[in-house]
Every structure is written in C-alpha cells, then in structure tokens.
Amino acid sequence: MPDFFAFSKVLPLLVYPLPLVLLVLVVLSFVMRPAVVRWIVRLLAVGLWVLATPWCANKLSTWWEVPRVDRAQLPAVSDAAIVLGGMSDPKVSTPEHLELGRAAERLTEAAALWREGRVKAVVVTSGSGELLKPQAEAPGLAAWLRAQGVPASSLVVESASRNTRENATLTLPLVEAKGYKTLVLITSAVHMKRAQAIFRKAGYASGGRTLVAWPVDTQRNAVEFPFNAVPDADSLATTQTVLREALGYWVYSVVGYL
C-alpha cells in the first residue's frame, strides 16, 4: 500500500493552480497556429515555471540578500534599533490583533534586542506606501511593542514616511533630537542592501553616529530536488520581491538616493 504521507505531499504538487495552468498552456501550444505563437507560449510558460520554482527563488535570494550575522557581531549595547515597516496590514488589523505578514521578524527581533538589553530604545518608522486610502503602520507596530513590555519612554515613532528614503530622512531629526549615536538598522535581508545604502547616504553613519545592519527575515529556502523544481506561488512572490529590490536599488542609485 502506498505511503499516505508521501502521497499527500506529492499529489498536491500536480494540482496546484500555477504548475497546472503552465502545463495546460504547454499542451495547448501544440495545437496553436502559427508556429511562432506555439513557441512564444512555450517559452513564456517555461520561463514562468523556472522563475516560480523554489530553486530559482533560493538562487536569487542568495545572490541579493545581505547575509544574517551572529549576535556576537552586534555591539554589546546600542542607543537604538531602527525598525523599518512593511510587516503588517493596518487596514485589517484591530486594536486587539496586529495582522503581521512575512516580514514580522523585523518587529520581533527589535523586541528581542530590547529585552536582551542590546538596545536602549526602539525607533519605528513606517507611514503608508499605499496610493489609495493610506493608513499609517507605525502606531500599530508601536502598540505591539508596548504590549511586549517596551515602555513608551523607550519608543520613538515616525508615521509619515511612504518609502525607504523617507524612512531615513524623516527619522533622522528624531534620532538627532534624542542624541542617539549608536544605531542598529533592522529590516529584511532582501531589503537591507538598499536600506543600508539609503540610511548611510542620509547621514546615519556620520556626525559621530555609527550604523550597524541587522538583516532578518531571509527569503532563502532549503527545498530539495525534485520538489524545488515544482513552481509555487510563494516562490514566485520571492522571485518578484528580489527582482523588485534589485530594480529599486538601481533606480535609487540613478536618482542619487544611494
């Protein structure tokens, strides 16, 4: 009798929407006319298949991410951790429940560093990047941190920024006003390369200040063959995130933000 556990893991791979649709497209391409249309459809289907595999997502993440480091590489104590938003959805969150997403480790690591005494304060910077009905994210993040024991006196909140550059430029006056000199920048590993360059350009590594990167929330995976050759929506989202970050880095560089 077939092993049910193995069967339950393999069968869904054959009926997931993404691989199923791509396979159907390839099959249908054999009856398409003219020949050039057949080959265009096949190439698009194969290309999307590869981009959506855990193998491709892992390769791209490994290429772009700033690697995570051991806690021993952090200063014993820093004045503040700067936490970049983008890990919750304020529109569906409630006062009793913060709807956290994949990047929640940005917030949980900030709380952990404060509890360990590695940072004296936490700076939360996040307005809204939404074009329609924007709602600031930072107040909800700060409320969560207070619920975890971080006192209001140890919190600084910036809730007007709309992108990473504004995170840096709008937070700097608050950091200067508090007199913080040693800073730990917390964001996702895939976002850290751009974020660190922006914050350094904005002045966080000058004027007697030091900025240490603390990348979290890696997008890498350990899926092995043959499962890493089957496309899935999460891997496609990771691929899109990495490519967006690489493009964003290039654009920010062109306009002089880095």
N, C-alpha and C positions, 0 to 999 in steps of 0.2 A: 504494500500500500504506500503511495507517495507520501512523503513527509509533509504534513499540513503546514507547518511553519514555513518551510521553504516555498511551498506552493503559494501561500498567502503573500509572500514577499515578491515573487516573480510575476504572478498573474496581473496585478495592478499595473505593472510597467507596460503591459501590452494594450491596456485600455485607457490609460491617461490621455486626456484630450490632446496635448501637444504632440507626443510621438504618433498618436493615432492619425491626427489630421495630416501630419507631414508624410506618413506612409501612404495615406489615401491620395495625396497630391502626386506622389511619385508614380503610383499605379495609374492614376488617371492621365498622367502625362504621356503614356504610351498610346493613347487614342486621340491625343490632341493634334491639331494641324494649324499651321505648317510646322516643319521640323524645328525651326528656330524657337517657336513657342514651347515645344516639348523640352528643349534643352534649357531654356530660361527658367521654366518651372522647376526642373530637376535641380539646377544649380542653386536656386533660391531655397528650395526645400532642404537640400543637403547642407547649405551654408547655415541656415537657421538651426538645423539639427545639431551641427557641431557647436555653434555658439551657445546653445541651450543645454549642453552636457555638463555634468559636474566636473569632468576632466578639463574642459575649456575654462570654466569659471574658476577652478583652482589655479590653473596656469596663469590666468590674467591677474588674479588676486596676489599670487606670489610675486609676480613681476612688479605690481604697482604699490602694494601696501608698504607702509613703514613697519618693520617687524616689532612685535611686542618685546619688552625687555623685562628683566627681573627687578623685583622691588629693591634689591641691593644697589641698583644703579640710580635710584632716586636719592635726593638729598635727605638727610635724617629728618629735617623739618623745613617746610617752606611756608611762606606767608599765606599763600592762597592757591587753590586749584581753580582754574578757569574751565568751566564746563560748557561746551557748545551744544546747542539744542538740536532738535531733529530726531528725537527718540520717542515722542508721544503725539497723540492726536487730541488737542484741546477741544475740538468740536464734539467729540463723542465721550470725552472724559466727564466725570461728575465730581462734586466736592468729596465724595466718599471713595472714588475709584479713578486712578490715573491710568488711562489706556496707553500702556507702553508698547513700543514696537521693537524691531530687531536690534536697534542701537541702544537698548536700555542699559547696557553695561556702562555707557558714559556716565549715567546718573548713579548707578550702584557703586561704581569704582570711586566716584567722588565722596560718597558717603563712607565707604570703607577707609579711604585715606584719612578722612577727618577723624573717624573713630580710632584709628591707629595712631593718631597724633602726628601724622606726617604733614598735614596742612592745618593751619590755624583757622582758615576761613575758606568758604566756597563761593565763587563768583559764577552765577548762572546767567548766560547771555543767549536770549532767543526771543525774537518777536514772532513774526509770521512771514513765511515765504509765499503765502497764498495770494493769488491775484483777486479771487472772489471771496468776499466776506472774511477778511483776515482776522485771526484771533490769536493774541499773544500766547506763546507757550510757556515762557519763563515763570509766571506766577504759579502755575500748577506744579512745575518742577520744584520750585522753592517750597511749596506746601508739602510736597512729598518728603523733601529733605528734613523739614521741621518735624514731620511725623516720625522720622528715623532718629531723631534726637539732636539734630544740628540746630543750635539756638538761632533765633533771628539775629542776634548780635554778631553771629559769625557768617551771615549770609549777605551777599550783595547781588541785587537783581537788576538786570538790564533787559527791557522787554520791548524795545522799539526797532531792533535790527531786523533786516529782511534777508541778509545773506552773510557769508563768512567775512567779507571785508567790513561790513557794518558791525558784525560781532566785535571785530578788532577795534575799529575807530570809535565806536560808541562806548565801549567798555574801558578804553584807556583812561579817560578823565576820572572814572570811578576808581580805578586802580591807583591813579596818582593821588587822588584825594585821600585815600586810605593809607597811602605811604607804603604800599606793598612793593617789595623789591625782588623777592624770590617767588617765582610763579611756575606752576605745573599746568600744562595745557592738556586737557583731556578731550579726545574725540575718537571717532572710529579710525582704525588703522588705514582704511582705504581713503579717508578724508585728510589724514594727518599731513601728507606731503604738501598739499595746497594750504591747509590751515596754518601750519608752522611757518611757511614762507610769508604768508599774509601778515601774521602777527609779528614776525621779525621786522618786516618792512614798515609796519605801523609804529614800531618803537619799543616793543616789549623786551628786546634784548639790548637796549641802550639806556642811557641815563641812570646807570647804576643798577639796572634790573637784569635778572637772568631768567631765561625761559627754558624749561625742560619739557620735552614731549613725552606724553604718556598715552601711547596708542592702545586702544581696546577694541573689542568687537570685531575680530578678524572675520573676513568673508571666506577664508580658506576652508577646505573640506578634506576628509580622509576617505572618501568613497572609492572603492577599489573596482577594478575591472571584473566582470563586464558591466556592472551597474553604473560605473562612471561614464559609460558610453551611451546611456539612455537619457534623452533630454527631459527636463522637468522645468516647471515654471519658476521655482526658486533659483535654479542655476541661471536661467535666462535673466532674472532680475539682478543677480550678482554681476553677470557679464555687462548688463546695461549700466549698473552703478559704477563699475570700474571704468568703462569707456566714457561715461559722463564726467567722472573725476579727471580723467586724462585730458579730455577736451576742455574742461573748466580750467585746469592748470595752464593749458596753452593760451586760452582766451585771457585769463587774468594776467599772464605774462606779457601778452601783446599790449594790453591797455595800461601796463605799468603798476599793477597791484602787487606784484611779487618782488 
